[in-house]
Structure formats: C-alpha cells, structure tokens
Amino acid sequence: MKRMKVLILSKFFAPEQGVAAVRWTKISKYLSKDRNVEISVITEKRNFDKENDLILKSLKDDLLEKDMVYIDQCYEVPLNLGLRIYHYFRNKYQKSKVYDKTSDEVLYDKPGNAVGRVRKSLYLWIFDFNNMLWCNAVKKFVKKIDLSDYDAVISSCGPFWTHRAASFIKKEKHEIIWIADFRDSYASDLVDTRYFYRRHIRQIKRYCANADMVLRVNDTMRTDTPVNIPVETVTNGFDPEEKVIPQKPEKFNIIYTGTMYHFDNIGIVCRAVKELVQEEKIEDSVQVEFYGSGGEYAQKQANKENASKYFVNHGMVPRHEVIRERQNAAVLLQMSHNTKLFRCEWTGKMYEYMMSEKPIIYTVSGSIPNSMPSRNMKLLGGCCYETCRHKETYPILKQFIYEKYREWKESGEISITRDEEYIAQFAYPQIADKVYQLIEKRMKTNGDERKAFKENSKEGD
C-alpha cells in the first residue's frame, strides 16, 4: 500500500524553539510514527549559529531537534534579493531602542491619535510586504519540487505567506488535498486597524477560496474563510513522550514559562504573595519566577505592586530546562486576556502545563467575565483570577496560594485533583490521528467526486 505523502508549509518548525514550532512538529511526528505518513516540510531559512547575519539568530530546541528523525525532507527557502534587502533594513531599524521597547504595544494597542494610527499602519504594511516577499520566494522554490506524489499540502498560518503559497500549489496540482490551518487569526480586530482588518479578510477569502478544508485551534477562533469550506477544530496539545515525573518541590515557588505581553497580569500574583507574607500566612522566601520573553513587562508590574522582592526574571532558557523547572515547581502560572475582540482559550503552553501534573493559577485580564479558563480550571486542579471580577476572584487566588503553601509546609508535597479523561484528549498522538482521518476522509470524498464527474462526462458523450 502506498504511503500517504504530506507537504507542510510553516514558518515555525523544529528545531526552532518556540510554542509555535511545537504544533506541526508534533503532529508530523505522530503522523509518521503511528500512521507511516511521509512528511516533507517547507519553511523559511533559519539561523542557529551566526551572531551577525541578515537572518536573526534563533534558539534551537534540543527536544524538538530529536523529532526531526520523523521528517523525510525539510526544505529551507533561501533569501531572494527582495528578502535580503528587507532583512537588511529591518535589522538596521530593529537595533533602535524604539523598536525593542514598543513593537508589542504598536501591534496590540488601539492608537488614540493620528500619529499612532500612522505608526501602526506602517508596521502592518511592513508585515504584509514581508508576507508577499516570502510567498514569491516559496513559489519559486516549489517549482523545483516534484509535487506529483503528494497527497496533501497543509499550510499553517501565521504568517499568511503559507496560505498564499499553498493556494499556488493547489492551482498547479488540482487533485492535491489542501488543508489551511489557522494557528492564529490573520484578520484580527485586536491587532489590525480598520483598513487592514478589511484588507486581511479580503486576502483570506481570495487566497483560501480553493482550500479543501480549514483547521482552527479552538472553537471560537474566526477564520473568515469562504462559508462553503468545511471547518474543523484541531487543538494544540502535549507530547506524552516528553512527560517528566513531577518532583516534590524543594521550595515553594510560582513559575511562569513562555512569552508575556503587556496586557497579561502577573502583578496580581506578586501582590497576593506580598500580602500573604505581610499577613504572616506564608514565609517571605516564596517567589514568583519568570522564564521566557517579555520579562520587562512582568518586572514593571511587580515594581508597581511594590512586590519586586518576590519576583525573579530568569529570561529565556532552553525548553528542556524549562520542562525541568516546571516539574520541580510548586505551582504553575498562566496568563491571558478576555475581551470583545479576543476570547481567551487554552494556549499552547497550557497543554504543556497539563502534562506537568502541577496546580495551576490562571490570571485573565480584560472586561469580559466568566472566561473559558474560569469555567474549566477545576478540571485541571487549579484556580482562575479575573481582573473584571477582582472582588470575587482575588480572595480565591489568595486562598489557593495559601492552601497549597500550607500543604507543602506540612507534608513537603502538593496534591492535585484533575479530570484525566478531559486532559487525555489533548495528547498529540490523538490529535495526529484526527488529522490523518480528516485527510483520508477528504481524499475519499475528492476521489468520489472525480469518479462521478467522469461518469457524468461519459453519459454526456
């Protein structure tokens, strides 16, 4: 029996470190391992070694690198002339302090004046221009590849060049199954100005019009794809082979791992620790520890709460070290926000937390109450604080920290009661199996449609 052959287009893939690289690396791993699927990947040229290069240096994930044995081909598209010019000027601009300090706010804040709107529009134009350059480079590269044996192409967005390039592949080979995966929304009320929001929706409807299927990471994500294309939810998850036995915590700490944005709320946890120390309910050795990028926002929030004594910023560390720290932690911390423009769901990092078998605190900023985490944290043995329900949820947060601390102080251990059946559905072997069945079902549907078309053509003759 012929092996199924799948081509994946993704900017983020092993061995690059980052939550975005985990999704299709792990799905590919189990498609190959459990279903004998032949996997090929097209991604951007990465730089893991050179300090001074047009391509900014990326961190290498040792654990994801091991999964590369399941990938038959990994093509890295080199920079063409346009991309070389783009990267040169981007690097020159990115060295300025203005870019380093405010790029996140420029993307996520709603500018309140003309200067802010122009500045944000400039950033969005640059991102769209970069998408076009990469799409052109990938299209030229794809022409060198024999597409005749591929059964399916899967494009993962963002960025959007993956869908644009997959649309080109679909036109070149009509019988190939194209699955357009939305890891992130391309058209976003949260990020885009009004003009770019409409522009991005038009691009989605134009370039994704011939997709056979659309995937999204949660049920509430808007894809804005044409209504005639079926949409399936395929969540992120965790790899059970990376599971490490949870250890008894030698100290009581609350740790966060991942990227923090300026709208996330870690300050409230620092305040709770400070107040519990002042109330002499816990010792002053308790700390909130931060591992990842965006630590400057976390530090500012701790300072604002006059709780910097209880906060430690470790910065970026390799993922295998992060996993070890999680297994030795007392409590894990996750953060997000819930607004009219962005509904909070489980994040990629949250699935890894599920694997850690540790109590979890989830802080949710924003104006919309009763977020998904607030409704489901009990299934994970944790608690949820919501900014918009401060009076109701802040005492629960403090009590949760105090009870876990007291338990650790008395026994050296921290218990957790979870719904294991609920958690098991997010293991990547199950997720990859679902993807395989979706591809297989679509291949059968397309085969039946082609067969019916041929029969109708014969009858017409």
C-alpha positions in Angstrom: 0.0 0.0 0.0 1.3 3.4 -1.0 2.4 5.7 1.9 0.5 8.8 2.3 2.7 11.8 1.4 2.1 15.2 3.0 3.8 18.6 2.4 3.7 21.1 5.3 4.2 24.8 4.8 5.1 26.5 8.1 7.3 29.3 9.2 7.7 27.7 12.7 9.1 24.2 12.8 11.7 22.1 14.6 14.4 22.6 15.7 13.4 26.2 16.4 12.5 26.9 20.0 9.0 28.4 20.5 5.5 27.2 21.2 4.5 28.0 17.5 7.0 25.4 16.3 5.6 22.6 18.5 2.2 22.2 16.8 3.1 20.8 13.4 6.4 19.3 14.6 4.5 17.0 17.0 1.5 16.3 14.6 4.1 15.4 12.0 6.0 13.2 14.4 2.9 11.0 15.2 1.6 11.0 11.6 4.9 9.5 10.7 5.3 7.3 13.7 1.8 5.9 14.1 0.4 6.2 10.6 3.6 5.8 8.4 3.0 9.1 6.7 5.9 10.5 4.7 6.4 14.1 5.8 8.1 17.0 3.9 8.3 20.5 5.2 8.9 23.9 3.6 10.0 26.6 6.0 11.9 29.9 6.0 15.7 29.8 6.1 16.7 29.8 9.8 19.9 30.9 11.5 21.0 29.0 14.6 24.7 29.8 14.6 25.8 33.1 13.3 25.7 36.2 15.5 25.8 38.8 12.7 23.7 37.7 9.9 20.8 39.0 7.8 18.6 36.4 9.4 18.2 37.0 13.1 19.6 34.2 15.3 17.1 31.7 16.6 17.3 29.4 19.6 17.5 25.7 19.0 15.2 23.4 20.9 17.0 20.2 21.8 13.8 18.2 22.3 12.2 19.3 19.0 15.5 18.5 17.2 15.1 14.9 18.2 11.7 14.8 16.4 13.4 15.7 13.1 14.1 11.9 12.6 10.4 11.6 11.7 10.7 14.2 8.9 11.7 12.8 5.5 12.5 16.2 3.9 12.9 19.7 5.4 13.4 22.4 2.8 14.6 25.8 4.0 13.8 28.5 1.4 16.8 30.9 1.0 16.5 34.6 0.9 16.0 36.1 -2.5 17.2 39.6 -3.4 14.0 41.2 -2.2 14.1 39.4 1.2 17.8 40.3 1.6 17.1 43.9 1.1 14.1 43.7 3.5 16.1 41.9 6.2 19.0 44.4 5.9 16.7 47.4 6.6 14.7 45.5 9.2 17.8 44.6 11.2 19.1 48.2 10.9 15.8 49.5 12.2 15.3 46.8 14.9 18.6 47.9 16.6 16.9 51.1 17.7 15.6 51.3 21.2 12.2 52.4 20.0 11.5 49.1 18.1 12.7 46.9 21.0 10.6 48.7 23.6 7.4 49.4 21.8 6.9 46.8 18.9 4.5 44.8 21.1 2.4 47.9 22.1 2.4 49.1 18.4 0.7 45.9 17.3 -1.7 45.3 20.2 -2.7 48.8 21.4 -5.5 50.7 19.8 -3.8 54.0 18.8 -5.7 57.0 20.0 -4.2 59.7 17.7 -3.3 60.2 14.1 0.4 59.6 14.7 -0.3 56.3 16.5 -2.6 55.2 13.6 0.1 56.0 11.0 2.7 54.3 13.0 0.7 51.2 13.5 -0.3 51.1 9.8 3.4 51.3 8.9 4.1 48.2 10.9 1.2 46.4 9.3 2.3 47.4 5.8 5.8 46.1 6.6 4.4 42.7 7.8 2.2 42.4 4.7 5.1 43.2 2.4 7.2 40.6 4.1 4.4 38.0 3.5 4.4 38.9 -0.2 8.2 38.5 -0.4 8.3 35.1 1.3 5.3 33.9 -0.8 7.2 34.8 -4.0 10.3 33.0 -2.7 8.4 29.9 -1.8 6.5 29.8 -5.1 9.8 29.9 -7.0 11.3 27.2 -4.7 8.2 24.9 -5.1 8.7 24.8 -8.9 11.9 22.8 -8.3 10.0 20.1 -6.3 8.1 17.2 -7.8 4.5 17.6 -6.5 3.1 14.6 -8.3 3.4 12.2 -5.4 2.0 14.4 -2.7 -1.5 13.6 -1.4 -2.0 16.6 0.7 -0.5 20.0 1.5 -1.0 21.6 4.9 -0.3 25.4 5.3 -0.1 26.8 8.9 -0.9 30.5 9.5 0.6 32.8 10.6 2.3 34.2 8.9 0.0 34.3 5.8 2.6 33.5 3.2 1.9 29.8 3.9 -1.7 30.0 2.7 -0.7 32.2 -0.4 1.9 29.6 -1.4 -0.4 26.7 -0.8 -3.0 28.3 -3.0 -0.4 28.4 -5.7 0.4 24.7 -5.2 -3.3 23.8 -5.3 -3.6 25.6 -8.7 -0.5 23.8 -10.0 -1.9 20.4 -8.9 -5.7 20.4 -8.6 -6.1 16.9 -7.2 -3.9 17.6 -4.1 -5.8 18.0 -0.8 -5.2 21.4 0.7 -5.8 22.0 4.4 -5.5 25.6 5.5 -4.6 25.6 9.2 -5.1 28.8 11.3 -2.8 28.6 14.3 -3.5 32.3 14.7 -6.1 34.5 13.1 -4.8 36.6 10.2 -7.6 39.2 10.3 -7.8 40.4 13.9 -9.8 43.2 15.5 -7.2 43.2 18.3 -4.2 43.8 16.1 -5.4 45.3 12.8 -6.6 48.8 12.1 -10.0 49.0 10.4 -8.4 49.2 6.9 -6.1 46.3 7.5 -8.8 44.2 9.1 -10.9 44.5 5.9 -7.8 44.0 3.7 -6.8 40.8 5.5 -10.4 39.4 5.3 -10.4 40.0 1.5 -7.0 38.3 1.2 -8.3 35.3 3.2 -11.3 34.9 1.0 -9.3 35.3 -2.1 -6.3 33.0 -1.4 -8.2 30.4 0.6 -11.1 30.0 -1.8 -9.8 26.7 -3.2 -8.9 25.1 0.1 -10.5 21.7 0.7 -10.6 22.1 4.5 -9.9 24.7 7.2 -8.5 23.9 10.6 -8.5 26.2 13.7 -7.0 25.7 17.1 -10.2 26.4 19.1 -14.0 26.6 18.5 -14.2 30.3 19.0 -11.5 31.4 16.5 -12.7 33.3 13.5 -11.1 32.2 10.2 -13.1 34.4 7.9 -12.7 31.8 5.2 -15.4 31.2 2.5 -18.5 29.7 4.1 -18.6 26.7 1.7 -15.3 25.3 3.0 -15.7 22.9 6.0 -14.0 24.0 9.2 -12.7 21.6 11.8 -11.1 22.3 15.2 -7.7 20.7 15.9 -6.3 22.0 19.1 -2.7 22.2 20.2 -1.6 19.6 22.7 1.2 17.9 24.6 3.6 15.1 23.7 3.4 12.3 26.3 6.9 11.2 25.4 8.2 14.4 26.9 6.5 13.8 30.2 8.8 14.0 33.2 7.8 12.6 36.6 6.7 15.6 38.8 9.1 16.1 41.7 8.5 17.2 45.3 9.2 20.9 45.3 12.2 21.8 47.4 10.9 25.4 47.7 7.5 27.0 47.3 7.6 29.0 44.1 5.1 30.0 41.4 6.6 29.9 38.0 5.5 31.2 34.6 7.1 29.9 31.4 6.5 31.4 27.9 6.0 34.9 26.3 4.4 37.7 28.3 2.5 40.5 26.6 1.9 43.9 28.1 -1.8 43.1 28.7 -1.1 40.0 30.8 -1.4 40.3 34.5 1.4 38.8 36.7 1.4 41.7 39.1 -1.7 40.5 40.9 0.1 37.2 41.8 3.0 39.2 43.1 0.6 41.3 45.2 -1.1 38.2 46.6 2.3 36.8 47.7 3.3 40.1 49.3 0.0 40.4 51.2 0.2 36.8 52.4 3.7 37.5 53.7 2.5 40.6 55.4 -0.3 38.7 57.0 2.3 36.1 58.2 0.5 33.3 56.5 3.5 32.4 54.3 7.2 33.0 54.6 9.0 35.7 52.6 11.0 33.2 50.7 8.1 32.5 48.4 8.8 33.8 44.9 7.1 34.3 41.5 9.6 33.2 38.9 9.6 34.1 35.2 11.1 32.1 32.4 10.7 33.4 28.9 10.5 36.6 26.9 8.6 39.8 27.9 10.1 39.8 31.4 10.4 43.5 31.3 6.6 43.8 31.5 6.5 41.4 34.4 9.2 43.3 36.3 7.3 46.6 35.8 4.1 45.0 37.2 5.9 43.6 40.2 7.5 47.0 40.8 4.1 48.7 40.6 2.7 46.4 43.3 5.8 47.1 45.5 6.5 43.4 45.3 9.7 43.2 43.4 11.3 41.4 46.3 9.0 38.4 45.4 9.7 38.4 41.7 12.6 36.8 39.8 13.2 37.2 36.0 15.3 34.3 34.6 14.8 35.4 31.0 15.0 33.0 28.0 16.3 29.4 28.7 16.3 26.2 26.7 13.0 24.3 26.6 14.4 21.2 28.2 15.5 23.3 31.2 12.0 24.9 31.3 10.4 21.5 31.5 12.7 20.5 34.3 11.8 23.7 36.2 8.1 23.1 35.8 8.5 19.6 37.2 10.3 21.0 40.3 7.8 23.9 40.8 5.2 24.1 43.5 2.6 26.0 41.4 2.5 26.9 37.7 1.2 30.3 36.4 -0.5 31.1 33.0 -1.9 34.4 31.8 -4.2 35.7 29.1 -7.0 38.2 28.5 -10.7 38.1 27.6 -12.3 40.9 25.7 -14.9 41.5 23.0 -12.0 41.4 20.4 -10.2 38.4 21.9 -11.8 35.4 23.7 -9.4 33.5 25.9 -8.9 29.8 25.3 -6.3 27.3 26.2 -2.9 28.3 24.8 -0.2 26.1 23.5 1.8 26.5 26.8 -1.3 25.5 28.8 -1.3 22.0 27.2 2.3 21.5 28.4 1.2 22.6 31.8 -1.4 19.8 31.7 1.4 17.3 31.2 3.3 18.6 34.3 0.6 17.4 36.8 1.1 20.6 38.9 -1.5 23.0 40.4 -2.1 25.9 38.0 -3.1 29.6 38.6 -4.6 31.3 35.5 -4.9 35.1 35.5 -7.2 36.7 32.9 -7.3 40.4 32.3 -9.9 42.2 30.2 -13.5 43.3 30.6 -15.5 40.1 29.7 -16.2 37.9 32.8 -16.6 34.1 33.0 -13.8 33.3 30.6 -13.2 29.7 29.4 -10.4 29.2 31.9 -12.6 30.4 34.7 -15.1 27.7 33.8 -12.6 24.9 33.3 -9.7 25.4 35.7 -11.3 23.0 38.2 -10.8 20.2 35.6 -7.1 20.9 35.9 -6.9 21.2 39.6 -6.3 25.0 39.5 -7.9 28.4 40.1 -8.6 31.4 37.9 -8.4 35.1 38.7 -10.2 37.6 36.5 -9.5 41.3 36.6 -13.1 42.2 35.8 -14.2 40.1 38.8 -11.5 41.2 41.2 -13.6 41.4 44.4 -14.9 37.9 43.8 -11.8 36.1 42.4 -8.9 37.8 44.3 -9.8 36.2 47.6 -10.0 32.8 45.8 -6.5 33.4 44.4 -5.0 34.3 47.8 -6.7 31.3 49.4 -5.5 28.9 46.7 -1.8 30.1 47.2 -2.2 29.9 51.0 -3.7 26.3 51.0 -1.0 25.0 48.6 1.7 26.6 50.7 0.3 25.2 53.9 0.1 21.7 52.4 3.7 21.9 51.1 4.9 23.2 54.5 3.2 20.4 56.4 4.0 17.4 54.1 6.6 18.6 51.6 4.1 17.7 48.8 1.3 19.4 47.0 -1.8 17.4 45.9 -3.8 17.9 42.7 -7.2 16.5 41.7 -7.8 16.6 37.9 -10.1 15.1 35.3 -7.7 12.8 33.5 -10.2 11.9 30.8 -10.6 15.5 29.8 -6.8 16.0 29.7 -6.1 12.9 27.6 -7.9 14.3 24.6 -5.1 16.8 24.1 -2.2 14.3 23.7 -0.6 14.7 20.3 -1.0 11.1 19.3 -4.8 11.5 19.4 -4.6 14.9 17.6 -2.4 13.5 14.8 -4.8 10.6 14.4 -7.7 13.0 14.0 -5.6 14.9 11.3 -4.9 11.6 9.5 -8.6 10.7 9.5 -9.6 14.1 8.1 -7.1 13.8 5.3 -8.2 10.3 4.5 -11.8 11.3 4.5 -11.2 14.2 2.2 -9.2 12.1 -0.2 -12.1 9.7 -0.4 -14.6 12.5 -1.0 -12.4 14.1 -3.7 -12.0 10.6 -5.3 -15.7 10.0 -5.3 -16.3 13.5 -6.8 -13.8 12.9 -9.6 -15.3 9.4 -10.3 -18.8 10.9 -10.5 -17.6 13.7 -12.8 -16.0 11.2 -15.2 -19.2 9.1 -15.3 -21.3 12.1 -16.0 -18.9 13.1 -18.7 -19.3 9.7 -20.4 -23.1 9.9 -20.2 -22.9 13.3 -21.8 -20.9 11.9 -24.7 
